[in-house]
Structures are given as structure tokens and as C-alpha cells.
Amino acid sequence: MSGNWKTSDLGTSELDKLRAEMEAEQAGPPEAPKPAARPAGKPGGKSRHRRPGQGPGGPQVRGGRPRTGARVAAVQALYQSEHTGEAAEAVIQQFLSHRIGGGFEDGGVPEADRPLFGTIVRTAAKHGDRLDGLIVTHLDADWPLMRLDPVLRALLRAACAEFAEGGGQPPARVVINEYLDIAHGFFGGEEPRFANGVLDALARSLRPEEFAAGRK
């Protein structure tokens, strides 16, 4: 799909820079793609994916990546909140009490940065209409947000919350890479490719300074 971004597009020095940025981001505070066309494909069609909280809880996170775990948990929580109608704050407390620190087989996330998890979910819930409006501008008119798979919707909302409210940190391409890893854990079809195009477009619109001329 036009506009897809992947690490193979980068040179050795750029890969080294991206790797260093991701390692620094995972360590916590202090705490390239071509312009993406509107993504094509059928992300709401049949796909092999593991729904959060049903069976395996989602992508398994390698040890020592608590911030990745926070993002996985945020996608799960946003999915649950939409699916059940529970308030985001109630779902956050459920995760903090019972799901974070649990096993993948029980729909939990063994290791997660709890403050980051809470920030993502609260931001996505508080500014839901605004964030959905931003996402919609990068979707095809005949493939609206509510037609997307609900897990994919939750993932895009979580990432958009980070782009919009993160104050420039972590770098946009780190956020993109993190959520693409998560998408590959949840989905076995075209959804990661679709998410790639949307995330790139969102990053460019919300963090334009990171994609200015002369920067990768």
C-alpha cells in the first residue's frame, strides 16, 4: 500500500538511531516514512486476530518492555470499554487491580508501565470525539471508523492519544513502530498494513515538525 513505512526503508545509521530511540523510550522518562495516502484494504473483514480479554489476551510482550505492555493493556482496555459500555475509569481500575501483572492466557499483561497505561486510556476517553475526528480524516469515505474491527479502532485511538497529547515524546516513529508491533500480535491479515498507513498520516498531521524537510 502506498505510504507504508517499515524499518527496511531506513539506512543503517537511521536504524541505529531508531533502535536507540526505542531503547531510551522503553527505559522511561526523560521520558521515514513517505507521505501516506489514505489507506486501502478491508480492515474490517475476516481476519485471524485475538480479541482482548477473550482467549489469549493479545500480543505477548518480551520481558523488559513495560511501556509496550502499557500500550497493549491500553488497547485491551479501550476495546473493553467500548464493547461493554463501562466507563473508562472503571476499566482502568479493573486492569490495575486484576489484569496488569496477570498471565497472557487470562487476558492479562504481565509487565506494564501503569502510569503510561492510565494516561493513554484517560486521554483517549476524555478527548474521544476529537481523536475520532482526527482518525476519520485519514480513512476512506466508504470505510468509516465504526466499520473497522473494534480492536483496530482501539489501537488507532490509543496511538492517536499519544500523538496528540505526548508533547513530542516519545518520537512519532517510535510510537508508530510500537503500535505496529502490537497490531502484528493481534492480527494476521491486512490490519497491520492498514494501521501503518493511518498511523503515518496521523503522525504527519499531529507532529509535522518531526517530518520537516531535512529530517527523517
C-alpha positions in Angstrom: 0.0 0.0 0.0 1.3 3.4 -0.8 2.8 5.3 2.1 3.7 2.2 4.2 6.6 2.7 6.5 8.8 -0.1 7.7 12.3 -0.4 9.1 13.6 -1.8 5.9 13.1 1.6 4.3 15.8 3.0 6.6 19.6 3.0 6.2 21.9 1.6 8.8 22.5 4.9 10.6 18.8 5.6 10.7 18.1 2.1 12.0 20.7 2.6 14.7 19.0 5.9 15.6 15.6 4.4 15.7 16.8 1.5 17.9 18.4 3.9 20.3 15.2 6.0 20.5 13.1 2.9 21.2 15.5 1.7 23.9 15.5 5.1 25.5 11.7 5.3 25.3 11.3 1.9 27.0 13.6 3.0 29.8 11.1 5.7 30.5 11.4 9.5 31.0 13.1 11.6 30.3 10.8 10.2 29.1 10.8 7.5 7.5 8.1 7.3 6.1 6.9 8.7 2.8 3.6 10.7 3.0 0.8 8.2 3.4 -2.1 8.1 1.1 -5.5 7.2 2.6 -5.1 3.5 3.3 -6.8 1.0 1.2 -7.9 -2.5 2.1 -10.7 -4.1 4.0 -9.6 -4.0 7.7 -13.0 -4.9 9.0 -13.2 -8.1 7.1 -12.5 -11.6 8.3 -9.1 -11.7 10.0 -7.3 -14.0 12.3 -6.9 -12.0 15.5 -7.1 -12.5 19.2 -9.6 -10.2 20.8 -8.5 -8.6 24.1 -9.9 -10.4 27.1 -11.1 -13.4 25.1 -8.8 -16.4 25.0 -5.1 -15.2 24.7 -5.1 -11.6 25.8 -3.2 -10.2 22.9 0.4 -9.9 21.7 2.9 -11.3 24.2 5.4 -8.7 25.3 9.0 -9.5 25.6 10.4 -9.0 29.1 11.8 -5.6 29.9 9.4 -3.7 27.8 6.9 -2.3 30.3 5.9 0.6 28.1 5.0 -1.8 25.3 3.0 -3.7 27.9 1.2 -0.4 28.8 0.2 0.1 25.2 -1.1 -3.5 24.8 -3.1 -3.0 28.0 -4.4 0.3 26.8 -5.7 -1.3 23.6 -7.4 -4.0 25.6 -9.0 -1.5 28.0 -10.3 0.7 25.2 -11.7 -2.3 23.5 -13.4 -3.5 26.7 -14.8 0.0 27.5 -16.4 0.2 24.0 -17.6 -3.4 24.0 -19.2 -3.4 27.4 -20.2 0.2 27.8 -18.2 0.5 31.1 -16.7 3.9 31.9 -13.0 4.1 31.1 -12.0 4.9 34.7 -13.8 1.7 35.9 -11.9 -0.4 33.3 -8.6 1.3 34.2 -9.1 0.2 37.9 -10.0 -3.3 36.8 -6.8 -3.6 34.8 -4.7 -2.1 37.6 -6.2 -4.4 40.2 -6.6 -7.7 38.2 -5.2 -7.7 34.7 -1.8 -6.0 34.8 0.6 -8.5 36.3 -1.5 -11.4 35.2 -0.8 -14.0 32.6 -1.5 -13.7 28.9 -3.7 -16.8 29.0 -6.0 -15.0 31.3 -6.2 -11.8 29.2 -3.6 -10.0 31.3 -0.3 -8.3 30.7 2.5 -9.5 33.0 4.5 -6.3 32.8 3.3 -2.8 32.1 4.1 0.8 32.9 1.0 1.7 34.9 1.2 5.5 34.7 1.6 5.3 30.9 -1.3 2.9 30.6 -3.6 5.2 32.7 -2.6 8.3 30.7 -3.3 6.7 27.3 -6.7 5.4 28.3 -7.8 8.5 30.1 -6.6 10.7 27.2 -8.4 8.6 24.7 -11.6 8.6 26.7 -11.6 12.3 27.6 -10.9 13.5 24.1 -12.6 10.7 22.3 -14.7 12.8 19.9 -11.7 15.0 18.9 -9.4 12.0 18.4 -12.0 10.1 16.4 -12.4 13.2 14.2 -8.7 13.2 13.5 -8.6 9.5 12.7 -11.6 9.8 10.3 -9.8 12.4 8.2 -7.3 9.7 7.2 -9.9 7.0 6.4 -11.6 6.4 3.1 -15.1 7.8 2.9 -16.5 4.3 2.2 -14.7 2.8 5.1 -15.8 4.8 8.2 -14.3 4.4 11.7 -17.2 2.3 13.0 -16.8 -0.1 10.2 -13.3 -1.0 11.3 -12.7 -4.0 13.5 -13.2 -2.9 17.1 -9.7 -4.0 18.2 -8.2 -1.9 15.3 -10.3 1.0 16.4 -9.0 0.7 19.9 -5.4 0.6 18.6 -5.8 3.7 16.4 -7.4 5.6 19.3 -4.6 4.7 21.7 -1.9 5.7 19.2 -3.7 8.9 18.3 -3.9 9.8 22.0 -0.2 9.5 22.3 0.4 11.6 19.1 -1.9 14.3 20.2 -1.0 14.6 23.9 2.5 13.4 24.2 4.3 16.7 23.9 6.6 15.3 21.2 7.8 12.4 23.4 8.4 9.7 22.6 9.2 10.4 18.9 6.4 9.7 16.5 8.2 6.9 14.6 8.8 5.1 17.9 5.0 5.3 18.6 4.3 4.0 15.1 6.7 1.1 15.5 5.3 0.2 18.9 1.7 0.1 17.7 2.7 -1.8 14.5 4.3 -4.5 16.7 1.1 -4.7 18.7 -1.0 -4.8 15.6 1.0 -7.8 14.3 0.4 -9.5 17.6 -3.4 -9.1 17.4 -3.9 -9.6 13.7 -2.8 -12.0 11.0 -4.5 -10.2 8.0 -4.3 -6.8 6.3 -4.9 -4.8 9.5 -1.3 -4.1 10.4 -0.7 -2.8 6.9 -3.8 -0.6 7.1 -2.8 0.7 10.6 0.6 1.6 9.2 -0.8 4.0 6.7 -3.2 5.6 9.2 -0.6 6.0 11.9 1.9 7.5 9.5 -0.7 10.0 8.2 -1.8 10.9 11.8 1.8 11.4 12.9 2.5 13.7 10.0 -0.6 15.8 10.7 -0.1 16.0 14.5 3.7 16.1 14.7 4.6 17.9 11.5 7.8 19.3 13.0 9.2 15.7 13.1 8.7 15.3 9.4 10.0 18.7 8.3 12.4 18.9 5.3 15.8 17.6 6.1 14.5 15.3 8.9 13.9 11.6 8.6 
